[in-house]
């Protein structure tokens, strides 16, 4: 078997939709055909590219590398005959960039500027992913990093394009003295008696997905503090025993705080790159997408608790 452009498009579509069934719908074929083709590609590669889980079909670490390379090839193929005009669009003016509450942004911008030194950006912090979509639709932004949740994907018009960057489990930040701090995986029910710090409505499904997880575990928190502010201040309050909080898997704990996985992984979050198809070139979108993935890989390298979790959940055969 030799890889063809249609195979690369399929891998990109699987990564975007997180579903073999939705991939089959997009490509106009059957789900068994997609599954069979994926297995042949994985045999050729010598390693699994995707794993099935409660968050849908997500790429392995090796799969992320392959999908990034596949996107580059597909983008080049899509741009044949029009790169002379489209390739300049988005690098000869200020690119309006926004991001929700994500640690990816600094590394993304740093890497993008290294690849496209002529690129000038205007950066905004926008907490609500729904607001990000509105600003993109209203020509107030060009491209952004937003979030959504498995089963609650962001909706938008055909003028926008959405591509998943990574789907990660949500972890919990606890005081170092908490009774559950010594566990690798903390059952959510063990935290039923704690006060929780939760960020407000993000227009994409949070904190609804969190309350759904609480109910599925069999409890409703007695005390919930709504908090949207400085992360170091939040960690100081956690260290002082004022409450606990759902945090991103790459969160770096401060002294007095530990970050632990939740048993059964009841909460997932997906970072997505969203842009206006008429205002951003393929060159810029591919550069920012690759920069986002590289920035996320760096964050993983600084999060031993996440690497430990991934080693136990994403085992793949050796090449």
Wavefront OBJ file of the C-alpha trace (Angstrom):
o trace
v 0.000 0.000 0.000
v 1.183 3.527 -0.819
v -0.216 6.639 0.818
v -2.339 8.781 -1.487
v -3.769 12.259 -1.033
v -7.221 10.772 -0.282
v -5.711 8.835 2.629
v -4.221 12.025 4.066
v -7.540 13.841 3.696
v -9.225 11.011 5.588
v -6.735 11.229 8.476
v -7.304 14.991 8.710
v -11.074 14.511 8.681
v -10.924 11.891 11.441
v -8.871 14.301 13.566
v -11.348 17.131 12.880
v -14.573 15.202 13.499
v -13.288 12.862 16.249
v -15.577 10.206 14.771
v -15.242 7.498 12.120
v -18.980 7.757 11.458
v -18.876 11.521 10.874
v -15.770 11.073 8.733
v -17.674 8.613 6.549
v -20.507 11.144 6.179
v -18.134 13.954 5.222
v -16.267 11.799 2.708
v -19.391 10.126 1.306
v -18.464 6.537 2.118
v -19.339 3.887 4.706
v -17.987 3.727 8.239
v -16.599 0.177 7.711
v -14.677 1.502 4.698
v -13.152 4.292 6.809
v -12.279 1.854 9.617
v -10.715 -0.617 7.180
v -8.687 2.068 5.440
v -7.456 3.438 8.762
v -6.303 -0.014 9.861
v -4.331 -0.410 6.615
v -2.686 2.969 7.095
v -1.788 2.112 10.699
v -0.254 -1.188 9.571
v 1.800 0.741 7.046
v 2.927 3.194 9.735
v 3.634 0.422 12.231
v 1.806 2.202 15.024
v -1.695 3.244 16.094
v -2.695 6.726 14.948
v -6.009 7.035 16.807
v -7.604 5.609 19.941
v -11.293 5.327 20.812
v -12.458 6.688 24.153
v -15.214 8.589 25.910
v -14.104 11.763 24.104
v -14.484 10.116 20.706
v -11.686 9.128 18.341
v -8.551 11.044 19.329
v -5.014 10.930 17.892
v -2.156 9.269 19.730
v 1.062 11.224 20.190
v 2.395 9.646 16.988
v -0.950 10.289 15.319
v -0.644 14.013 16.075
v 2.715 14.087 14.258
v 1.280 12.268 11.247
v -1.829 14.471 11.055
v 0.270 17.650 11.205
v 2.377 16.406 8.272
v -0.748 15.290 6.406
v -2.309 18.732 6.797
v 0.781 20.366 5.314
v 0.577 18.131 2.247
v -3.176 18.618 1.854
v -2.816 22.401 2.219
v -0.156 22.471 -0.485
v -2.359 20.393 -2.787
v -5.366 22.637 -2.106
v -3.285 25.712 -2.869
v -1.955 24.620 -6.254
v -2.749 27.328 -8.781
v -3.798 29.971 -6.251
v -0.922 30.353 -3.798
v 0.393 33.369 -5.668
v -2.577 35.387 -4.412
v -3.875 33.486 -1.379
v -0.416 32.941 0.076
v -0.019 36.649 0.784
v -3.449 37.168 2.311
v -3.168 37.528 6.076
v 0.571 38.372 6.179
v 0.374 41.878 4.686
v -1.924 43.308 7.394
v -2.585 43.032 11.093
v -4.036 39.619 11.929
v -6.645 39.895 14.678
v -6.163 36.924 17.014
v -8.128 35.982 20.129
v -7.889 33.170 22.629
v -9.980 31.908 25.476
v -8.523 30.743 28.790
v -5.699 28.605 27.365
v -1.956 28.313 28.068
v -1.314 27.542 24.390
v -1.370 31.158 23.199
v 2.149 32.409 24.156
v 3.941 29.468 22.546
v 1.648 29.606 19.531
v 2.470 33.270 18.823
v 6.178 32.810 19.409
v 6.421 29.924 16.951
v 4.161 31.544 14.348
v 6.295 34.692 14.278
v 9.434 32.609 13.862
v 7.945 30.953 10.758
v 6.257 34.093 9.376
v 8.391 37.053 10.555
v 6.303 39.489 8.478
v 3.151 38.501 10.333
v 1.791 41.240 12.608
v -0.830 40.281 15.188
v -3.299 42.074 17.421
v -4.167 39.788 20.336
v -7.310 39.792 22.489
v -8.339 37.702 25.470
v -11.961 36.562 25.141
v -13.201 34.097 27.755
v -16.459 33.037 26.091
v -16.078 30.750 23.084
v -19.566 31.756 21.958
v -18.406 35.387 21.988
v -15.351 34.417 19.931
v -17.650 32.958 17.268
v -19.766 36.131 17.269
v -16.693 38.351 16.870
v -15.426 36.230 13.991
v -18.826 36.365 12.295
v -19.012 40.169 12.789
v -15.558 40.791 11.248
v -14.063 41.821 14.598
v -11.565 38.911 14.592
v -9.764 36.846 11.962
v -8.693 33.703 13.840
v -8.948 32.415 17.397
v -8.343 29.560 19.819
v -11.639 28.547 21.422
v -12.877 25.512 23.357
v -15.729 23.075 23.076
v -16.656 19.729 24.583
v -17.309 16.266 23.121
v -20.942 16.158 22.082
v -21.250 19.953 22.344
v -19.201 21.111 19.367
v -19.236 24.824 18.589
v -21.784 25.934 16.014
v -21.064 28.601 13.421
v -21.877 29.668 9.876
v -20.209 28.323 6.739
v -18.074 31.484 6.663
v -15.978 30.011 9.496
v -13.749 26.952 9.600
v -13.106 24.979 12.789
v -10.265 22.524 13.372
v -9.601 20.602 16.564
v -6.137 21.178 18.029
v -6.250 18.649 20.862
v -8.789 16.986 23.137
v -7.523 16.688 26.691
v -8.898 15.292 29.958
v -9.754 17.766 32.693
v -7.878 17.272 35.972
v -8.493 18.559 39.497
v -6.292 20.840 41.633
v -6.263 19.947 45.337
v -4.500 21.239 48.449
v -1.378 19.156 49.078
v -2.883 18.169 52.444
v -6.133 16.905 50.882
v -6.922 13.234 51.757
v -7.095 12.362 48.036
v -3.817 14.073 47.096
v -1.870 10.810 47.213
v -3.998 9.105 44.554
v -3.087 8.909 40.867
v -6.775 8.950 39.892
v -9.288 10.612 42.205
v -12.917 9.365 42.114
v -15.165 12.371 41.692
v -17.493 11.136 44.438
v -14.642 11.438 46.978
v -14.732 15.192 46.355
v -18.456 15.568 47.029
v -17.886 17.326 50.358
v -15.424 19.908 49.003
v -16.084 23.485 47.993
v -15.421 24.040 44.291
v -14.046 26.957 42.309
v -15.679 26.939 38.863
v -15.300 29.435 36.037
v -18.530 31.007 34.679
v -20.554 30.145 31.579
v -18.320 30.072 28.482
v -21.169 29.800 25.974
v -19.878 26.428 24.780
v -21.204 24.089 27.465
v -19.217 24.942 30.597
v -19.962 24.618 33.491
v -22.910 22.466 32.400
v -20.646 19.551 31.516
v -19.141 19.771 35.000
v -22.514 19.671 36.741
v -23.471 16.734 34.508
v -20.384 14.896 35.765
v -21.272 15.728 39.386
v -24.791 14.338 38.919
v -23.469 11.197 37.206
v -21.166 10.660 40.194
v -24.140 10.974 42.535
v -23.822 14.377 44.189
v -24.328 18.118 43.902
v -21.629 20.356 45.440
v -22.825 22.175 48.542
v -20.564 25.169 47.864
v -19.511 26.547 44.487
v -17.405 29.707 44.115
v -17.611 31.330 40.676
v -14.107 32.514 39.880
v -12.509 33.998 36.779
v -9.242 35.669 37.579
v -5.549 35.259 38.190
v -4.484 31.604 38.149
v -1.799 32.084 40.785
v -4.364 33.655 43.111
v -6.669 30.690 42.513
v -3.888 28.277 43.405
v -3.089 30.256 46.568
v -6.726 29.875 47.661
v -6.612 26.144 46.887
v -3.353 25.768 48.842
v -5.030 27.520 51.778
v -7.812 24.918 51.749
v -10.591 27.242 50.553
v -11.683 24.880 47.792
v -10.668 22.745 44.834
v -10.967 23.327 41.111
v -11.189 21.613 37.753
v -8.034 22.589 35.838
v -6.417 21.999 32.483
v -4.343 18.843 32.266
v -1.177 20.860 31.594
v -1.673 23.094 34.670
v 1.584 23.549 36.617
v 0.851 23.344 40.355
v 2.261 25.943 42.733
v 3.692 24.969 46.136
v 0.964 23.585 48.360
v -1.136 22.368 45.395
v -1.256 19.023 43.586
v -2.904 18.268 40.248
v -4.505 14.856 39.856
v -6.457 12.971 37.185
v -10.132 12.168 37.773
v -10.925 8.456 37.834
v -12.753 7.352 34.709
v -11.961 10.684 33.001
v -15.491 12.133 33.289
v -14.547 15.547 31.863
v -12.883 16.409 28.552
v -12.156 19.697 26.827
v -11.150 20.354 23.230
v -9.086 23.306 22.017
v -10.123 24.382 18.539
v -8.660 26.778 16.001
v -11.459 28.787 14.334
v -11.001 31.267 11.522
v -12.842 33.152 8.791
v -12.165 31.363 5.510
v -12.129 34.597 3.462
v -9.805 36.561 5.754
v -6.993 34.117 6.548
v -4.775 32.285 4.074
v -3.937 28.575 4.071
v -0.339 29.500 4.828
v -1.298 31.376 7.977
v -3.809 28.810 9.240
v -1.403 25.911 8.735
v 1.377 27.854 10.455
v -0.801 28.731 13.452
v -2.191 25.210 13.707
v 1.275 23.657 13.694
v 2.463 26.267 16.202
v -0.480 25.444 18.492
v 0.358 21.743 18.446
v 4.047 22.416 19.135
v 3.143 24.765 21.993
v 0.886 22.097 23.488
v 3.637 19.473 23.244
v 5.903 21.821 25.203
v 3.237 22.232 27.885
v 2.970 18.439 28.196
v 6.739 18.298 28.698
v 6.354 20.522 31.757
v 3.433 18.536 33.243
v 4.666 15.224 34.740
v 1.192 14.420 36.116
v -0.198 14.557 32.565
v 2.648 12.456 31.133
v 1.998 9.842 33.819
v -1.699 9.777 32.931
v -0.987 9.572 29.187
v 1.473 6.712 29.658
v -1.262 4.692 31.377
v -4.035 5.525 28.892
v -2.377 5.929 25.488
v -0.145 2.902 25.141
v 0.734 2.147 21.500
v 2.953 -0.535 19.912
v 6.612 0.339 19.406
v 7.678 1.084 15.856
l 1 2 3 4 5 6 7 8 9 10 11 12 13 14 15 16 17 18 19 20 21 22 23 24 25 26 27 28 29 30 31 32 33 34 35 36 37 38 39 40 41 42 43 44 45 46 47 48 49 50 51 52 53 54 55 56 57 58 59 60 61 62 63 64 65 66 67 68 69 70 71 72 73 74 75 76 77 78 79 80 81 82 83 84 85 86 87 88 89 90 91 92 93 94 95 96 97 98 99 100 101 102 103 104 105 106 107 108 109 110 111 112 113 114 115 116 117 118 119 120 121 122 123 124 125 126 127 128 129 130 131 132 133 134 135 136 137 138 139 140 141 142 143 144 145 146 147 148 149 150 151 152 153 154 155 156 157 158 159 160 161 162 163 164 165 166 167 168 169 170 171 172 173 174 175 176 177 178 179 180 181 182 183 184 185 186 187 188 189 190 191 192 193 194 195 196 197 198 199 200 201 202 203 204 205 206 207 208 209 210 211 212 213 214 215 216 217 218 219 220 221 222 223 224 225 226 227 228 229 230 231 232 233 234 235 236 237 238 239 240 241 242 243 244 245 246 247 248 249 250 251 252 253 254 255 256 257 258 259 260 261 262 263 264 265 266 267 268 269 270 271 272 273 274 275 276 277 278 279 280 281 282 283 284 285 286 287 288 289 290 291 292 293 294 295 296 297 298 299 300 301 302 303 304 305 306 307 308 309 310 311 312 313 314 315 316 317 318 319
